[in-house]
Amino acid sequence: MPAATINSKTLPPGIYCPTITFFQPTAEQNLDVETHVKHMEFLARSGLAGVVVQGSTAEAVTLDDEERKTLIRTAKEAFKRCGNNGPVIAGTVGAQSSRQALKLCQDAAEAGADFALVLPPSYYPGVMSANAIQSFFEELASSSPIPIIIYSYPGVCSGINMDTDLICRLARHPNIAGVKHTDHDVGRIARETAQSLGNAFGSPFTILGGASDYLLGTVAVGGQGAITGMANVAPRVCVKAFELARAGRHEEALQYARVISTAEWGMGKGAILGTKYMTVWANDYAPTAALARKPLPLCPESTKQHVRAVGTEIVAFERSLERQGWAGPAMRGETQSEEVLVAPKKTNGVVNGPKEVAV
């Protein structure tokens, strides 16, 4: 790989949203850019630290190169338009060679991405030793025009599990900015944050969880935030929980965490179909925006019913924060209200939520 001039950036701590991708309800299933922009603006105004496009939640393995660039550009433009200067992170999900991974990083940089989120190649897991994985990431980081973030997700990588020693070796590279732990291993996060103390890595290295249902555990052991699909539905709730946890306001943070964990567990049972449906239902987007790209099937009615049941409370909390004008640090001034979580009003014992989506 050709060497790149390394211009390393620090990945800010906080809550990041791995966005879903919207498709038109046509035979071609082209990108639904209009809904994508609407969703980016909703996320930007919430005050998230930043956004991830074309990650696992975005059905990135179904996207072509031009679609990837379009999603990056429109996300960057929407965040800028809303006054949120948080980074746009581009996933390189699906790259199975060093050549392909570098091309995706170069394309992402050209389209305006600030970082690239990179999985290890995994089609031939039997030969991808720790040394091979280390060489892949170090060579890519040395050539990439933007800093990379390690994506630890054994569930989509043929079980490849990058241990603490490997992550800590990679953390010393000046163009490797952080790690996303969708291995859901809080112990690993604790070990890595312990190693990062005292500038052991030589440059900033941001350690993020891969979900919000263990956000408090991540923060408790020194983690610096999360990239969580729940932020598609309730970004303010996720940011509020993170800020309370970092401030040591544990009882208040726990109130949010309980709501988040219930919703995330339920949403996760529907996998990508549940995530898309909850996002569209919660934000009152056009029902067809919940369609996944074929050959993924329609969301089953049983999944939709379950998602509505577990999601109503967190959506009500999100709307309450939105009505109060609450936003995360990327969108607020010096003063900010400090409301404690208050249960939303109920009608006949049922928490008021958004309208039903009929997809």
N, C-alpha and C positions, 0 to 999 in steps of 0.2 A: 504494500500500500504506500502511496506517496505521503510524505510527512506534511503535516499542516502546521501553520503557525498557531501555537496554543494561546488562546486568549480566554483563560478560565474565568467563569463566573460562579458566584455563590448562589446555590439554590435556596431561596428564602424559606424559613420554616412556615408551617401553617397547613391549612386544609386545601387540597386540590381536588378538582372534579374530573374523573375520566369520563368524558361525555359519550353519550350514545350518538349514533348516526341515523339520520332520518332519510327515508327513501320515498319516492313518489309512488302512488298506488297504480302503477302502469305495468305493462308487460316487461318493459326495459328496466324498471326500478332504478331510474336515475336518482341522483342526490336531490333531496328536498332542501334546497339551499335556504329558502324562505324560513322554514321552521328551524333550521340550524342556526340562522342568524338570531331569530327570536330567542332561542334557548341560550345562545352565547350572551346575549344582552341581559337575560334574567340572571345568569351566573355571575356576570361581571358586576352588576349592580348589588349583588348580595355581599360583595367584599371578600370573596375567596382570594386565597393567595395566588392562585393561578389555575390553569386548566390543562388537561391532557386530551389531545385529539388522536384519533386512530389507534387507541389502545385496545385491550381485549374487549372492553365493554362497548367499543365502537364497531364491532364486526370488521376489524381492520383487515383480516385475512381475505375479505371479499372485495376490497377496494383496489382500484388500479392507481397508477402513479399520479395521473392528473387529478383524480378525485382526492387523493391525499393532499396534494398541494392546495386544492380549492378549500378544503376544510381548514387547513392551517391559515391561509390568507384571510378567510372570512372570520375566523376566530380572533385573529390578531386585530383586524379592523374593528370588530365589535367591541373588544375590550378597550381599545384606544378611544373609540367613540364615546364609551360610557365613562371614561376617566379612570379606568382600572389599569395600572401599569404592570400587573402581575405577568409572569412568564407564561408563554404558550409552549407546552411540551409535546413533542411529536413522538408517537410510538413507532417503532420499527418492527412491530409484530409480524411474524411470518418470514423474516429474512433467515435463510438457511446457509448462507455463505458470507464470508468476510466482504467479498466484492459487492454483494447485494445490500448488506447492512450499510456499507459506506455510501453506496448510491442513495439509499433512503435518507441517510444523515445529510448528504449534500443537497438533495432535493428539499428536505425540511428547512435547512438553513436558507436556501434560495427563496422559499415561500415565506420566511419570516419567523420560523420557530427559534426559540431561545435555547432549548435543550432537546435531547433525544432520549427516549426511554427504550432500553435495549434488552431483549431476551437473549439467552445463549442459544445458539443453534442446537437443535435437539432431534433431528430426524434420524441420526445415527448415534443414539445415546451411549451405545457400548464402547465407542472410541473417544467420547468427549470426556476425557479425564480432567482433573482439576488443573493440570498444567495446560491442557489444550484450551480450556475455557479462559484461563488467565491470559494466555497468548492472544486469544480472540479479542478480549476486551481491551487489552493494552495496545494492540496494534490498531484497533478501531479508534480508540481514544487519541492516539498519536496522529491520526490522519483526519479525524472528523473536524469540520469547521465550527461545530458547536459542542459544548460539553455534553457528556452522556451520563445517564442515570442507569444503574444496574437494576434489572427487573428480575427479582427472585420469585418465580411462580412455577413450582414443580408440577402443578396440576395441568399445565398446558405445554410442558417441556419434557414429556416422556419420563417424568419423575426426577429429572436432573435437579439436584439439591445442593446449592452452593453454600458451603459451611462458613462459619465465622472466620476461620483462618484465611480462606480464599477472599472473602469480602474485604477483610482488613488489608490484605496485600494489594488488592485493586484500589483501595481507598487512597493509597499513596500516590496514585497517578494524578498529575495536576489537572487533567481534563476529564476526570471522572468525578462528578459533582455530588453523587449521593446514591442511595439505594431505596427501592420500594420493596417492602417485604409482604408479598402476597403468599408467602409460606405460612403466614399467621403465627410466627414463632416469636413471642415476646421475650423469651430467654435469649434468643439470638440478638434481638434489638438491644437488650441490656448489655450483652458482652461487647457488642460493637461500640455502643456509646461509652463504655468504660475505656475501651482502647482509644477513643477519639479525644479523651481528656488530655490536656497538656500538649495539644498540637502534635500528637504522635503521628498523624498522617501527613503532616507538613503543609496541608492546605485544607480549607473548609470542606467538610463532608457531611451532607444532610441525610439523616436516617429517618425514613418514613414507614409507617404501617401501611398495609394494603387494604384496610377496611376500618370502619368507624365503630364497630361493635366492641372492639377492644382498645378504643382510643385512650381511655383513662389509663389502662395498663401500659400502653406505649409511652405516654407522657410520664408516668410514674417512674419508669426505668431510664428516662432521659431521651426518648425519641422526640422528634421535632415536628410531628404532625402526621398526616395520612393522605393518601390518594384513595378516595372512597367513592364508590358508585352511589351511595346514599345522598351525596351532594347534588346529584341530578334532581332529587326530589326536595330536599330540605337543606340547602347550603348554609343558611343562617343558623339553623339549629346545630349543625356540625361545627361551625366556626365558634359559636357561643360555648359549646361544650369544651372545645379545645382551649379557649381563652380562660375559662373558669378553672380548668384543670391546671394550666400553667401558672395561674395566679394562686394556686393552693386552696381554692375555694371548693373543697372536695364534696361537701354535701350538696351544694348547688349543681356542681358538675355531674354528680351521680344522678340527679333528677333527669338531666338531659340524656345521660348515658342509657338509662333504663328505657326511655322512649326510643332512642336510636337503635338499641340492640333488638328490641321487639320488632321494629319495622325492617331492619336489615336482615334479620333471620328469615322473616316471612318473604321478603322480596327475593332473597337468595334462593329460596326453594324453587322459584320459577326460572332460575338462571337468567340468561339474556332476555328471554321473553317476558319474565316477570319484571325485570328492571325497566325494559322499554314501556311496558304497560303502565307501571306505577308512575313513571316520569310523565307520560302523556296524560294520564288520568289526573295526576296531581296538579299539573300546570294548565289543564283545560285546552290542550292542543287538539287539532283535528284528529278524530279517532284513527284515521288511516296512518297517522304518523307513528303508531305503535307497531306497524308491520316490520318484521325482520326481512332481510334479503334472502331470497330462496337459495337453497332448498330448505331453510329453516321454516318450520310450520307456523300456523297461526297459534296465538296464545290460547290455551284451553280455557273454557268457561270456568272450570273449577279453580284454575290459577288466578283468574281475574277476581273471582269472589274472595279468594284468600288474600290477595293483595289489597283489595279495598278494606277488608276487615282489619288487617294489621297496619295499614298505612294511614287510616283516617286521623289518628291522634297526632302523628308527627306532622302531617300536612296542616292540621289546625294550628299547631305551635309555630310552624313556619309562617303561616299567614298572619298570625298575631305579631310576630317580630317584624314582618314586612310592614304591617299597618302602623306600627310604632316608629317606623323609619330607622330601625336598627340595621346596621350593616357591619361587616367585618372591617379590619383595619385598612384594607386597600381602598376603601371608599368613604372613610369618615374623617372628620376633623379632630380637633383637640378634645372636644367634649363628646361624651357618649353616655346614653342612659344605661343604667345598670339594673334593669328589671330582673327580679327573680322569676323563674318559671312559674306561670300561673295556668292552671288547667283551663282549657277553653270551655265555653258554655255547652251544655248538653240539652237536647230536646228529647223528651221521653226516654231518657237514659242513654241516648246515642250521641256521641261526639259529632258535631257538625263538620262535614268534610266537603270535598269538591264533588262535582257532578260525575255521574257514571259515564264511562267511555264504552262504546258498544263494539269495539273491534274484537 
